[in-house]
Amino acid sequence: MITRIFAATLHRFRAKTPDDVLAFIKGPICLLLAVLLARSLHDVSNVTIAVVALA
């Protein structure tokens, strides 16, 4: 959601933003943020050993 808001804001203020730049923002950066969020919440969450093994 954060990357979509950032891409929409970038597109609004810069009318000539190429589509490949917006696709880069929405795709890989979104995955990177999801992985960072999952790793940061891993220690705080109360998960079983089986879930940790799957992750």
N, CA and C of each residue as an Amber inpcrd file, in Angstrom:
protein
   165
   0.8230000  -1.1770000   0.0000000   0.0000000   0.0000000   0.0000000
   0.8780000   1.2560000   0.0000000   1.9700000   1.2120000   0.7220000
   2.8680000   2.3650000   0.7840000   3.4610000   2.6470000  -0.5880000
   3.8380000   1.5930000  -1.3000000   4.4480000   1.8060000  -2.6120000
   3.4380000   2.3320000  -3.6220000   2.2040000   1.9190000  -3.5170000
   1.1770000   2.4230000  -4.4320000   0.8950000   3.9050000  -4.1780000
   0.8810000   4.3070000  -2.9270000   0.6860000   5.7200000  -2.5990000
   1.8660000   6.5390000  -3.1000000   3.0880000   6.0130000  -2.9090000
   4.2740000   6.7110000  -3.3810000   4.2630000   6.8360000  -4.9010000
   3.8750000   5.7630000  -5.5950000   3.8370000   5.7990000  -7.0550000
   2.7740000   6.7850000  -7.5460000   1.6260000   6.8200000  -6.8880000
   0.5740000   7.7590000  -7.2910000   1.0080000   9.1940000  -7.0390000
   1.6860000   9.4430000  -5.9300000   2.1730000  10.7850000  -5.6240000
   3.2440000  11.2010000  -6.6320000   4.1320000  10.2870000  -6.9570000
   5.1690000  10.5800000  -7.9460000   4.5490000  10.8730000  -9.3000000
   3.5540000  10.1100000  -9.6660000   2.8900000  10.3150000 -10.9560000
   2.1250000  11.6400000 -10.9740000   1.5600000  12.0270000  -9.8450000
   0.8000000  13.2790000  -9.7840000   1.7050000  14.4950000  -9.9230000
   2.8490000  14.4760000  -9.2390000   3.7270000  15.6430000  -9.2640000
   4.6340000  15.6760000 -10.4790000   4.9590000  14.5340000 -11.0170000
   5.7850000  14.4570000 -12.2280000   4.9530000  13.8020000 -13.3090000
   4.4200000  14.5950000 -14.1830000   3.4780000  14.0960000 -15.1920000
   4.1410000  13.1430000 -16.1760000   5.4560000  13.2250000 -16.3620000
   6.1210000  12.4100000 -17.3720000   6.9380000  11.2820000 -16.7560000
   6.4310000  10.6860000 -15.7010000   7.1130000   9.5560000 -15.0910000
   6.9090000   8.3300000 -15.9750000   7.9840000   7.7050000 -16.4060000
   7.8420000   6.5300000 -17.2830000   7.1380000   5.3750000 -16.5630000
   6.4470000   4.5580000 -17.3350000   5.7170000   3.4320000 -16.7670000
   6.6390000   2.3850000 -16.1680000   7.8430000   2.2390000 -16.7160000
   8.7560000   1.2480000 -16.1540000   9.2580000   1.6520000 -14.7650000
   9.3710000   2.9540000 -14.5130000   9.7510000   3.4240000 -13.1780000
   8.6290000   3.1280000 -12.1930000   7.3980000   3.3850000 -12.5910000
   6.2660000   3.0860000 -11.7200000   6.1380000   1.5840000 -11.4760000
   6.4110000   0.7780000 -12.4890000   6.3600000  -0.6730000 -12.3160000
   7.4550000  -1.1360000 -11.3550000   8.6210000  -0.4980000 -11.4030000
   9.6940000  -0.8460000 -10.4740000   9.3110000  -0.4940000  -9.0460000
   8.6510000   0.6160000  -8.8700000   8.2360000   1.0270000  -7.5330000
   7.1850000   0.0690000  -6.9840000   6.2500000  -0.3280000  -7.8150000
   5.1540000  -1.1730000  -7.3510000   5.5670000  -2.6220000  -7.1630000
   6.5150000  -3.1040000  -7.9160000   6.8730000  -4.5160000  -7.8860000
   7.9400000  -4.8690000  -6.8660000   9.2020000  -4.7620000  -7.2540000
  10.2860000  -5.2110000  -6.3730000  10.3840000  -4.4460000  -5.0520000
  10.1140000  -3.1770000  -5.0730000  10.1930000  -2.4220000  -3.8180000
   9.0920000  -2.8560000  -2.8640000   7.9320000  -3.1950000  -3.4010000
   6.8390000  -3.7110000  -2.5690000   7.2520000  -5.0370000  -1.9290000
   7.8910000  -5.9030000  -2.6910000   8.3720000  -7.1690000  -2.1480000
   9.4340000  -6.9370000  -1.0790000  10.3320000  -6.0070000  -1.3210000
  11.3690000  -5.6930000  -0.3410000  10.7610000  -5.1890000   0.9640000
   9.7880000  -4.3040000   0.8850000   9.1310000  -3.8080000   2.0900000
   8.4000000  -4.9220000   2.8310000   7.7790000  -5.8380000   2.1070000
   7.0810000  -6.9570000   2.7390000   8.0590000  -7.8710000   3.4730000
   9.2070000  -8.1390000   2.8580000  10.2100000  -8.9890000   3.5020000
  10.7840000  -8.3030000   4.7340000  11.0850000  -7.0200000   4.6270000
  11.6130000  -6.2920000   5.7870000  10.6000000  -6.2430000   6.9290000
   9.3510000  -6.0420000   6.5970000   8.3080000  -6.0230000   7.6240000
   8.1620000  -7.3920000   8.2730000   8.1740000  -8.4440000   7.4920000
   8.0450000  -9.7990000   8.0370000   9.2310000 -10.1430000   8.9340000
  10.4170000  -9.7580000   8.5030000  11.5980000 -10.0550000   9.3270000
  11.6110000  -9.2490000  10.6230000  11.1330000  -8.0140000  10.5690000
  11.1350000  -7.2020000  11.7880000  10.0590000  -7.6580000  12.7660000
   8.9590000  -8.1940000  12.2700000   7.8920000  -8.6620000  13.1470000
   8.0820000 -10.1060000  13.5880000   9.0610000 -10.7890000  13.0410000
   9.2870000 -12.1940000  13.3580000   9.6370000 -12.3850000  14.8350000
  10.4700000 -11.5410000  15.3800000  10.8730000 -11.6730000  16.7740000
   9.7420000 -11.3290000  17.7270000   8.8740000 -10.4400000  17.3410000
   7.7990000  -9.9810000  18.2090000   6.6120000 -10.9370000  18.2050000
   6.4060000 -11.5950000  17.0830000   5.2420000 -12.4720000  16.9550000
   5.4440000 -13.7740000  17.7290000   4.3430000 -14.3760000  18.0730000
   4.3660000 -15.6210000  18.8350000   3.9910000 -16.7450000  17.8810000
   4.9730000 -17.2940000  17.1860000   4.7210000 -18.3300000  16.1980000
   5.3250000 -19.6540000  16.6720000   4.7850000 -20.7410000  16.1450000
   5.2880000 -22.0570000  16.5130000   6.5260000 -22.4080000  15.7110000
   7.1820000 -23.4650000  16.1110000   8.4070000 -23.8940000  15.4290000
   8.0740000 -24.3280000  13.9910000   6.9070000 -24.9310000  13.7960000
   6.5210000 -25.3850000  12.4620000   6.3760000 -24.2010000  11.5030000
   5.8110000 -23.1070000  11.9710000   5.6520000 -21.9140000  11.1220000
   7.0110000 -21.2980000  10.8260000   7.8910000 -21.2970000  11.7890000
   9.2430000 -20.7680000  11.5740000   9.9730000 -21.6200000  10.5350000
   9.7910000 -22.9390000  10.5870000  10.4350000 -23.8170000   9.6260000
   9.9180000 -23.5700000   8.2210000   8.6180000 -23.3050000   8.0780000
   8.0690000 -23.0080000   6.7730000   8.5310000 -21.6580000   6.2450000
   8.7000000 -20.6970000   7.1330000   9.1390000 -19.3630000   6.7110000
  10.5900000 -19.4070000   6.2950000
